[in-house]
Amino acid sequence: MKKQLYYYFRIFLFSILISPISILALDVTLTGIVKDKNGNSISNVKIIVQESRKTTITNEKGEFVLNHVPPGKYTLVAISRGYQSETISITIGEKDEKTQFTLLESSLDQSAINVTAKSTNSDFLTAPQPITVLSGRQLDRQRGETAMSAINNTPGVSNLTTGSGTSKPIIRGLTGQRVLVMTDGIRQEEQQFGDDHTVELDSFNIQKIEIIRGPGSLLYGSDALGGVVNVIRDKAPLSEEGIPKMAGIFNSNSYSNNKQDAGNFAIYGNLNGFGYRASSNSRKAGKITTPNGTLRNTGMIEKNQSASIGLDGDWGNFYLDSFKREQTQDLLDNPNENPGATVSQKLLHEKSHFHSFFIFSAGNLELDFSYQRNNRREIESKNKLLPIQDILLDKNAEVLDKSFQFYQVTSKEKYQGLNLFLDTTTADAKFHHKPIFNFLKGTIGISGLEQRNKTIGTEPLIPSYGIINIAGYFLEELKLGSLTFSAGIRGDKRSVDIRNNQTLGVFEQTKNYYMTTGSTGVVWRIYKSFSTIFNYGRGFRAPTPFELFSYGVHEGTGKFEIGNNHLKPEYSNNLDFSLRFASSKIQTEISVFQNHIQNFIYAASIAQIDLDSGLPKYEYKQGNAILKGGEFSIQAELFRKLVFPVESILFILEIKAILILFLELHQIEHGLVLDGRKILF
């Protein structure tokens, strides 16, 4: 399958090279100026062309220039800190065009642009699903903590935290493998079946975070039942407008509770359209202190490095991004089993991503290719971590890169514990066609995924396996006056190949899943500052090999977990209704939802105790689940430079399994923050 993915990828690149269409022959120039309500020019305003994702910056006179713009209808957005973002539409013909923006002063955090909701740019009032965008000062307050700590207490979202270095998002009551976490549109693959398995990201180098509440399977496939978190990382600056040839950043922080220190250094710049960026940081924390004492074995050490290069031109752009993360984290083990235990886990995550965006007269072609490796090793005693030998137990060991031998199995098997290698290769292609008859536009895409998990160690927990997933989809948008209708459909084929594992009692077998999902919705822009949105989405999640075949002690959950080979895919049917209002003084959203999940997979107690570990036994089962509730958020400028954000969310989670389980949970969260912007900046 990997050869097939490379083959398809080469076909796409070849089709680009031989394409007879050339935008360089089009010499249409779009110029403009940005002013405030008093007619004064505004400099350093970012201008974004939503359809082509081209950007530029206004000069000291408030002027901007966009060269080689193909004919067509475009949406332009102007963004500047301290002003409300402004969106206008313009039609480009065969002659040069001029336009003007008038921005109103505002101290609100403007969630102006996101690319996650529908694969093309949309703003707060027009996004087809409830979405929150975090950037700027909202992220600055959380630098040096876990990457997911920044999203805590946003509408409909909270965090599951099990230690200093562990955090994962909860969206509308769902977490783990029901919430899809991505970086720059590429899914993170890092063994998310455990509560102690954190999202492997660097919190220092994040540009913004986009959060979708509700299923996102149409564009992103399996696992997006509760929502999607797309982390846009700081990468090589592609536009040279306002970017120096070389610049650097240093930031650090410290915390007294667990004696945590963190520091980051980055260097970046742009040389005539060629951008570059490199960063390195580390974080170290000791034991967590509570009012009742110190929690033993709760320290952690984390190191992150990243580098990227990119090139921008009239033809489009591309970038190559590489990221490496290492973490050693102490785990608070079962005190009844071993009060003096010093269980530790060593994590290694590496990810490389190639992205390209090509502009043609008929539309834009977007290509993504990525490879990532995740190694998770849980060691029963961190004092017994021995040097690695160059001998592996499996005859196929040559597939493992030699550079990772320091994370592989030792010759002394009794110290191995849990040792998992997960290799994931993805290839995606999207074509965003230009509007047909000036009111119908959309995206057609295909995607492929190959994944290999290798289980090494004396506590396998799950067997080795391979996954191949192929999908095709389309999403179209029809604009009729103040109404925008959207609809799309997706088909997936997933094959899971399970390897023999005598310890788990699992024999070699293949499971195939065929899944169809879709969504439809409407956005009614009642007037410029007010919109109402209705959306229906159907999502899916294939059962994981862990849920199918696990058998053993899972240190992260404190359970002896037993898989179920007969599990079926989960399907969700979600209804959303939202009201949104945005002006220079206030921004608010009210949403209600109901999410019905068929074949909901959960771990149920079987009222037995594992004699060796003393832990209770749990077995995976299925039932139907209904999640319903609402969300409310508001930002208001009470006085100049004083902002008043309030977020309140209400969840009602109801899980029903046929004649077996009835569980109802109610959760209410609310918060109040006074934000004096003049003090912060």
N, C-alpha and C positions, 0 to 999 in steps of 0.2 A: 504493500500500500504506500510506503514511503516513496518508492520509485514513481508510483502513479502521481502522487502529490507534486513531486519535482517536475514530472512531465507536463502536467497541467499548468504549472507555474511558468515553465519555459514557453508554452504556447501563448500565454497572455503577454509575456514580454515580447515575443516575436511579432504578435499581432500589432503591438504598439509601434515597433520599429518599421514595419512595412506599411503602416496606415498612410493613405494618401492625403489625409486631412492635416493641415498645418495651420496653427493659429498665428504663426509668425507672419503670414501673409496678410493678416488683418491688422490694420494700423489705426483702429479707432481708439481715441483717448478720452477718458472720463476725468474731468477736473471738478473740483468743488471747494467750498469754504464752510467752516464751522464757526458759528457765532452764538453768543448768549442772547437773552431776551432784550438786552440793552444795545445790541448791535456790536458788541466788542468781540474781537477775534479770540478763539481759544486754541492754544497750541497743545501739542502732545496728545491729541485725541486719536484713538485707534479706530480706523475705518475698516469694516469687515464686509466682504462680498459673500453672502451666505452660500450662494450656489457654487462658487469656485474656491471658497475659503481663502481667497487672496486678501492680504491685509496691507495697510499702509498707515503712516502717522502724519498728522498735520504739522506744518512748519510753524515758525514763530508768528506768521501772519494768518494762521488758521487754515492754510490752503493745503490741498492734497491732490495727487495725480495718480491715476491708474492707467497704464499703457496696455495696448494690444488686447482690448476687450472685445470678444466676439459678439456679433449681433444677438439680441435676445432680451428677455425680461429678467431683471435682477432685483434682489432685495439687499439694501445696504443698511448697515447698523453702525452708529457712532457711539463709542463708549469712552468715558473719561471719569476718573474719580472726582467726586464732588458734584456730579451732574447726573440727571436722569438720562438713561440711554434713549436714543431716538432711532426709529426704523422707518425707512422710506422705500418705495418701489420706483424703479426707473426702467425705461425701455431704450435699448441701444440699437440704433440703426446703422447706416453706413457713414454717418457724419459724427464728428466729435460732439460730446455732450457735456453740459455743465449742470451742477446741482448745488443745493445748500441745505445745511442742517442748522436748526435753532435748538439749543439745549437749555433746559431749565435746571437751576441749582437744586441739589438734593444731597442729603447726608445718609440716605439709605444705602444698604448693600444691594446693588442692582444685580439680580440673577438674569443677566441679559441674554447670554448665548449658551446653548448646550447642543451637543451633537449626538447624545445617547438616545433620546426619545424616539427619533425616527431616522437615524443615520445621516440626516442632513441638519443644518443649523435651524434651530427654532428658539423662541424667546419665552419668557414667563407666561405671557398671555396666550400664546398659540401652541404650546406643547400639548400633544394629544393625551398625555398621561400626567398625573401629579409628579412633579419633579422639583428637586432642590439643588441649587448650585452653590457650592462653598468655594470662596477664593479670598485672596487678599488678607485683610486683618482677621477674618474668621479662621483661617488656617494658621496665621502667625502665632496666635495664642497657644497652639498645640504643638508647635515645633519641638522635636526631641522626645515626644511621647510616642505611643503606638500610632500607626497611620490611621487606624479606624477611630481613635479617640476624638477626632475632630467632628465626626458626624453624630456624636452622641447628643441626644435631646433635640435634634432637628425633627420636624413634624413626621410622625409615624416611624421614627427610627430610634433605636437605642443600641447599647453595646453589651456583649457577653464577654466578661473579663475574668480570667482565672489566674492572673499573676502579673508581674511587672512587664513582661514582654509579650503577653497574650491578649488579643482582643479581636473580636469578629462582630460584624453588624447583625442586628435584628431588625427586620423590616416587617411591619404589620404582624408581629408575633411569630415570624418564621426566621430561621437562621441556618447556619451550616450550609449544607448542600442544597438548600431551597432558596438561597440568596446567591446570585452570581456576582462575584467580584472580578473586575477587569482592570487592566492598565492599558491606557491608550487604545481601547476597543478590543484587546486581546485577553481572553479569559485566563485567570490565574489558576494553575493546577498544582495543589500542594497538600494532598491528603487531608481534605477538610472533614473527614468523618468524626473527628474528636473535638470535644469542647476546648481542649488544651492546644489545639492546632491553630496557630495564629495565621493571619494574613501576612504573607512575606513581602512587606513593602518598606520603603525608606520614608519616614515622615518628614525629613528635612527638605527633600527635593520634590515637592508636589506643587503644581501650578494651580490646579483646582480639582474639586471632586463633584461629580454629577450623580445624583441619587434618583432613580426611578422607583416609585412605589406602585406595585402591581406587576403582573406577569410581563416578562420581556422575551419569551421564547421565540416570537416571530423572527426577530433579528438575530438573537444570540443563542437559541437552541436550549438544550436541557439545563435544568437547575434553576432557571429564573422564575420560580413560582411566586415568591414573595416580592421580588424586586431585583434591581441591578444597581451596583455601585461601580461607577467607572472613574478610576483615578487617572487624571491627566498629569503626567510627570513633567518636570522641567527637563527640557531637551535642548539640543542645539538650536539657537535662534535662526529661523530661516529668512526672515526679513531683516535687511540691514538698516531699515529706517529706525532711527533712535537707538541703535545698538552700537556700542563702541567696538573697536577692533580687538580689544582685550579688556576684561574686567574680572573682578573677583569678589566673592562673598564669604564672610566668616560669621558664624553664629554659634552660640552655646547656651546651655542652661544647667541648673542644678536644682535638686529637690532634697529637702531635709529628711522627709519621712523614711525613705529607703536609701539615703545617701547616694542618689543617682546623679551622675554627671554625663553630659552629652555635648558633643561638639561636631561641627560640620564646616568643611571648606570646599568651595566650588570656584572654578574658573571657566569663563565663557567669552564668546565674541563672534563677530561676523566679518569676513574678509571678502568683499565684493560678491556677496551672495552665498559664500561658503560659510556655514555656521559650525561651531564646535562647542562642546561643553564637557567637563569632567568634574567629578565630585568624589569626596571620601568623607566618611563620618563614622563615629563610634558612640556607643552608649553602654554604660556600666552601672549596675544597681546592686545594692546589698539586700539584706533581709527586710521584709516589710514589718513596720511597727504599728501595732494596734493599741487601743486603750487597755486591753487585757494582756498585753505582752507582745513579744516578737514572734513572728511566724518563721519557724526554721525552714531552711532549704528553699528559699524563695528569691534568690539572687539570679542575675542574668548578665551576660555579656553579648553585645551585638556589634557587628561591623558591616558597613555597606560601602560599595564602590560602584560607580556608574560612569559611562562615557558614551557620547553620541556625536555624530557628524551629520550634516545635511546640506542640501543644495536647493536653491530656489531660482525659478526662472519663469519666463512667460509661458512655457510649456506645462508648468506645474511645479511639483517639488518632490523630494524624497528625503528620508532620513534613516540612519542605521543607529540603533540604540542597544546598549548592552548593560546588564545589571547583575551584580553579584551580592549575595547576602549570606553572612554566617552568624549563627546564634547558638550560644550555649545557655540553656535555661534549667535551673533547678526545679524539680517537681515535688510538691507536697504529697507524699505517698500515703497509703492507707496506714494510719497509726496503729490500728489493731493488729495488723500483720507484722509490722516491723517498726517499732517506735523510733529506732535510730537510723532508719533508711536514708540514704542520700541519692535518691533517684535523680538522674539528669538526662536531658535530651539535647542532642546536637543536631542542628539544622543547617542545611546548605541549600540555597536556591539560586540558580543561574538562569538568566533569560536573555535571549537576543531577539530583536524585532526589526524587520525591514519593512518600511512603509513607503509607498509611492502613490502620488496623486497626479493624474494626467488630464489636461484640459483639451477637449475636442469640441468641434462645432455642434455635434449632436448630443453632447453630454460630457460627463466626467467619469473617468475610470479610476477606481481606488483598489490597490493591491496590498495585501498584508501577508507576510510570511514570518513565522516565529518558531523558535525552539526553546524549550525550557527543561531543566532537570531539577528535581527536588529529591534530596536525601534526608530521611528522617530516621534518627537513631536514638532509641531510648535505652539507657544503660542503668543496670540495677544499682551499681555503685560507681559514682564518678571518680572514686579513688582507685578504681581498678581498670581504668581506661588505658590499655596497653598499645604500643606501637603496632601498626598494621603490617601484616605480612602480604606478600605478593601472590598468595595462593587463595583461590576462591573455591567454594564447594560445588559450584555448578559448572557443567561442561561448556555452557554458553557464556562463560565469564568474559570472553574476549570482547563482548559488546559493551562492556563497561570501560569508560575512558580511564586510561592509566593515571590521569591527573587527580582522580578521586580515590586513590588507594588509601589515603589517610583517613577515609571515612568508611572503609569497607570492613569486612569481617576479620577478626583476629583468628589466629590458629587455636587459641584457647576458647573453645565454644561456650564454656560456662559463663563467660563475661560478655557474650554478644548481645543478649536481650533482643529488642525489636530493631530491625534494620531494613528499611524500605527505600528502593530507588524508583522514582517515577519520571519517565521521559515522555514529553509531549511535543508533537509537531503539528502545527496548524497552518492552513493556507486558505485565504479568503479573497474573493474578488467581488466588487460591487460596481455596477454601472448606474450612475445617476443621470437619467435622461432629461433633456431640456423639456420645458413645458410644451405639450401638444395642444394646439389651438389656444395657446396662452392661458390655459386653466387646468390642465392635467399634467402632473409631474410625479415622478416616483423613482424607486430603486429596484433593480433586479440583482440578485446575488446568489453565489454558490459558496459553499464552505466545506472544508475537509479537516478531519482530526484523526491523528494516529497517536495512541498512547500505549506505553509499555510499563508495567509495574513489576519489579523484581523483588521478591521477598527473600532476605538472607538473614539467618540468625536462629537462635534456639527458641524464640517466641514469635512465630510467624504471624499470628493473628489473622492474616488474610493470605490467600494463595497468590502466586504470580499470575498475571493476566495481561491480555492485550485488548485494546478497544479500537475499533475503526468506525468513524461516523462520517457520513456524507449527507449533505443537505442542499436544497435549493429553495428559494423564496422570492416573493415580490411584494412590494408595498407601494400602493398608488394613492395619490392625494388629488382631490377634485375641489377647486375653489370656485364657488358661485356667489358673488357678492360678498356679504358678510359671513357666509357659511363656508366651512371647509370640511369636506367629507374625506375620510381615509379608510382603506380596507387593504388587507393583505392575507397571504396564506403561505405556509411553509410545510415542507415534507422532509422527514429525517429517516435514514436507515442506519441503525447501530448494530454492530456485531461485537460480542464480548467472548473472547477465547480464554478459557480457564485452564491453567496448567495443573498437573498432578501435584498433590501435596499429602504425603502419608501422615504427617503430624496432625493435619486438620481433617483427614479422612475424605479429601476431595479428589475426584478423578477428572481427567481431561474431558472438557465438554465445551460446546459453543451455544450461546444464546443470541437470538436475533430479535430486534425490536423495530417495528415500523410505526412511525408516529406522525400525525398531521395536526397542525395547530394554525391559529390565525387570530386576527383582531379586526375590529371595525369601530369607528367612532366619528364624532362630529364636534367641531369647534365653532361656536357662534360668537363672533366679535360684535357684541351688541352696540358698543361704541368704542372709541379709541382706547379708553382706560378700563373697560369692563368686558369680560368674556365668560361664557359658560361652556363646560366641556362634558360630554358623555362618551364613555369608552367601554367596550366589551373586549376582553382578551382571554384567549385559551392558551394555557401553558402546559408543559409536560416535564417530567423528570423520570429518567430510567433508573431502576434500582441499582445501587452501586455494588461492586463485588464485596465490599465490606458487609453490607446488609444481606447479601445473598449467602456468603460463605464464611463469615467470621466465626471463630470458635476459640475463646480463650480470655485471659484477663486483659482488660483495657485499663491501663493505669490512669489515663486521663479522665475517665468517667467513674472509676471506682466500682466497676461492674465486671462480671464474667458474662460476655456477650455471645449470643448464639445466632447465627444467620439463618435465613429461610430461603431455600432454593426455589420456592414457588411464588415469590413476589412478582407483582405486575407493575407496569409503569404507573406513576401518579399523573393525574390530569386535573388541571384547575380551570374553573370557569369564573372569571372575575368581572364584576360590574363596578364602574366608577362614575361618580358624578361630582363635578367641582364648579365652584364659583370663584372668580379671581378679579381683583381690582388692583391697579397699579397707577400711582401718580408720583409727583415729585415729593409729596409729603407723607404718603402712606402706601403700603403694599400689604395685601391680605389675601388669604386663600382659605376656603372652607371646602372640605372633601368628605364624602361618605362612600363606603365600599362594602361589598360582600363577595367573598371568595370561597367557592365551594370546591373542595379537593376530593376527588375520587381516588380510592386505593391509597389513602394516607398511610405512610409507613411509620411505625413507632416501635420502641422497645418496651415490652411488657414483662413484668415480673412473673416468673413461673413458680415462686414460693420454694425455691431450693437454694442451698448454699454450696459453693465450691469448697471442698474440704481442704485443699492445699492452700488457697489464698484467704479463705474466710469471707469472700465477697459474694453478694447475692447474684443469682443467675437471671439474666434477661434474654428474652427471645424476640426477634423481630416479627411483627404482625401487621395487618392492614385493616383499615376501616374507612369511613367517610368523615370528613372534617368540614366544618363551616366556620369561617372567620369573618366577622363583620364589625364595623365600627366607623369612626370618623376622625378627622384631623382638622385642626384650626391653627393658623399662624397669622401674626400681624407684626409689621414694623411701622412705627409712627415716629415722626419728627416732632417732639413736644416743643423744643426750642431750637434755635440755631445751634448745630453741632451737638445736640443731645438727642440720642435715638432710643426708642423704647420698644424693644422686641419682646413679644410674648408668644410662646408656643404651648399649645395644649393638645393632647391626643387622648383618644378614648379607644380602647380595644375591648372587644368581647370575643373570646376564643372558645369555640365549642367543638369538641371532638367526640364523635359517636362511632363506636365499632359495634357491629351487629350483635346485640344481646350480651356483649361482653364488657364494654367500657363506656362510661358516660362521665366526661370530665368537662367542667365549665370553669374558665378562668376569666376574671375581670381585672383589668389593669388601667389605672388612670394616672397620667403624668402631666404635670404642668410646671412651667418655669417662668421666671421674671428676671430680666436683665436690664440694668441701666447702663448705657454705653456713651460715655463722654468722648466723642471723636476728637475734640481739640486736645484732650489730655493724651490720647493714645498716639496721635501723630502731630 
